[in-house]
Amino acid sequence: MATLASENSIHDDDSRNIVMHVNFSDKERLVFVLNNVENILNYYQAKDKQVSIRVICHGPGLNLLRTDTTPDKNRLVQMADNLDELSFYACTNTLEKMTKAEGKQPDIIEQAILVPAGLPEIIELQCLGWTYLKP
């Protein structure tokens, strides 16, 4: 039987900056993303540790931010509105391709921040020292 560590180690006083990469549309995995975000924020807030999370959605992952395909719109909007440490980013390239394929621009939550391209946004955040997570 595995032994549970009494506590995760925190090795410094630095803030935690996390970029979450979402490029899948499976509804269970999209809910898992929201769960991960809440768990991370709760953990570091309980330790009085500054944390910032950016969720970057591109390709099929944009379904997390679409009002017609997100698995839990109310939860998503509530998180986006109430958690200052959290922001959601939508890839403009993906949005344009979806618009062309569907004949109209999909509605995404108004709290989403548009970036020209999702992957370069992730790359640039990693260059700045952000921790990369892919749920």
Secondary structure, 3 states (H helix, E strand, C coil): CCCCCCCCCCCCCCCEEEEEEECCCCHHHHHHHHHHHHHHHHHHHHCCCCEEEEEEECHHHHHHCECCCCCCHHHHHHHHHHCCCEEEEEEHHHHHHHHHHHCCCCCECCCCEEECCHHHHHHHHHHCCCEEECC
